[in-house]
């Protein structure tokens, strides 16, 4: 990678010059990577199931055989995988992980919702190799990914976060949240709010139906008042239409809320906050897993409320 004469940062990001790598091409990852490719950046991708990358390779992306192979063709690498264990394997595996082959001055950006402690570990390992790491999970679901309207919570060196601005602008709006791990802590807090909003939406719609109200008229009436929310705008119509296709999987929400509840998801050694609402939401989402609905979108929470009510 070409470097500036001073400061230690890569030259400004530019389409056709900066080489981008992408690891993980699920519902969110494929849409985000596709936007970067369409903006004129060269793109190298890795997918555990190569067929999932077919749309990207047809549009001009290079398919790599491992995360390390992605690093060989990349200046900045994004990961968007499933669980913290997947992040660890994709980035830190000594043989096949991206960091093992990333040139000094390279930048790693993890956009998976993962654990803050792992983000800090990756940042330290990257620094030891002369590289940079940013934890930057996102919120906005599949709609936000396709439309470039994601909220991006970025943790790490502020100069690197700023350097990434040209790519953030393709994906949505990035906010620097603090040092390594702070992006992940922000996303966990975000998921607590999202879970509570979806629970409120689900219970409101079940109550409205039991009261004989037309659900569309109800949503139209309340969306302009105090009950209006991003949850209603993103999922209200989809819930009414019984469209439970995933933007974010139920199984991931269980994982995210678990990080909040089990150890606080924050600074090491800090006591976990007492979060009764998040605990209830996680219990209800775990019921969806028990019902075999783990691959359903998080807006499917209404199905549990309906079951409780004998519907």
NORRA-V771428 format. One record per run of one state. SS is the DSSP state (~ for helix, > for strand, _ for the rest). FROM is the first residue (numbers start at 1). LEN is the number of residues. If there is no record, write none. Layout:
ss = {SS | SS}
from = {FROM | FROM}
len = {LEN | LEN}
//
This chain:
ss = {_ | > | _ | > | _ | > | _ | ~ | _ | > | _ | ~ | _ | > | _ | ~ | _ | > | _ | ~ | _ | ~ | _ | > | _ | ~ | _ | > | _ | > | _ | ~ | _ | > | _ | ~ | _ | ~ | > | _ | ~ | _ | ~ | _ | ~ | _ | > | ~ | _ | ~ | _ | > | ~ | _}
from = {1 | 3 | 4 | 10 | 11 | 19 | 24 | 27 | 39 | 42 | 47 | 50 | 59 | 62 | 64 | 67 | 72 | 76 | 80 | 84 | 93 | 98 | 101 | 107 | 111 | 116 | 129 | 132 | 136 | 138 | 140 | 141 | 148 | 150 | 156 | 158 | 164 | 165 | 172 | 179 | 182 | 211 | 215 | 223 | 230 | 241 | 249 | 250 | 264 | 276 | 291 | 297 | 298 | 309}
len = {2 | 1 | 6 | 1 | 8 | 5 | 3 | 12 | 3 | 5 | 3 | 9 | 3 | 2 | 3 | 5 | 4 | 4 | 4 | 9 | 5 | 3 | 6 | 4 | 5 | 13 | 3 | 4 | 2 | 2 | 1 | 7 | 2 | 6 | 2 | 6 | 1 | 7 | 7 | 3 | 29 | 4 | 8 | 7 | 11 | 8 | 1 | 14 | 12 | 15 | 6 | 1 | 11 | 3}
//
